[in-house]
Amino acid sequence: MAKQTGLGDYLAIDDSGGTARDLSNDLTSYSVNTPQNMFEVTGIDKSAVERIIGLNDYTLTVNGVFNKASNKSHDVFKTRTGTRTVTLAIGGNTSGYPKLEAEMLVNEYNLERGDDGGLTWSAGLSLQSGTVPTWSTV
């Protein structure tokens, strides 16, 4: 079966010391964006827009429930400096599942306390290495 859900996904992000930490249990949602720049190069001889591809990018937004335990989400994001290896495996971290891995920087870590008392967080990460992220398999 080729179609699948997002159930059982795996996400690991390096802490500030460079050790990968499995944050899958703390996450409630994520958003992967892999845009690429488009340059308009339309000549005066054209009747429609002509484009060429520029630089690729990758941003990741992750959302979760606050967890102050050692090596969990707050521990990973409380220090935002340093390059982080981010590994996302759709369906789980076992053989055959799609995987996207990249060197990224943490550009934000936000906490929100809801009026119901819940404490959640969101974090944004952006491509750091200049290497085009490509999908592979676990």
ZIDA-V877902 format. One line per field, one symbol per residue. psi: psi as a letter, one per 40 degrees, with the letter a starting at -180 (. if undefined). burial: b if it has 16 or more other C-alpha atoms within 10 Angstrom, else e. Layout:
psi = ???
burial = ???
This chain:
psi = hdiiaeheihhhhiaeeehhhhedddidiihhhgiiihhhfhieeieihhiihaiiihihhiiahhheiheaddddedheiihhhhhhhheifiheihhhhihiiheihhihhieeeihiiiihiihdeehhhihai.
burial = eeeeeeeebbbbbbbbeeebbbbbebbeeeeeeeeeeeeeeeeeeeeeeeeeeeeebbbbbbbbbbbeeebbbbebbeebeebbbbbbbbbbbeeeebbbbbbbbbeebeeeeeeeeeebbbbbbbbbeeeebeeeeb
